[in-house]
């Protein structure tokens, strides 16, 4: 589904099976945190910012590289393996973020 810009993407995200994030550059990938809060499986590019959020891959999968084949491979894996993801605890994440700056 390609909607163009919408005011409340959470309405669409909640019905998605997988959130695909093919970005080649991110400062702070807030969209990944939003997808994690909606408990969506994520398939994202293996770039530094995404690794910072999904490095342990408990909440989503990182591609091996940034090619189309890498995304296809991860999407098929997610579908075929019925990938389970951890429950994202936003309060724990926020606390860890605050402690990192003390």
C-alpha angles and dihedrals in degrees: 000000000000110000104163117222115349131184096227113030090173088077089062097037093057091062096044121105094205133015110216116201110184096171119149094199133026133165096197112349099220090168088068091055090049091051090047091052088054089049093240121157108245130211108190140169117268096245127135098259094047091047087053090060101031101026095125089044091222091128101033148346128271120212121238090237139343100274128117089243090057091054092046090050094051093044091052090046091051092049098042097043096042087229115220120212132201122254108261113229107203093188091055090048092050092048092050090049092052092047091052089066099046 
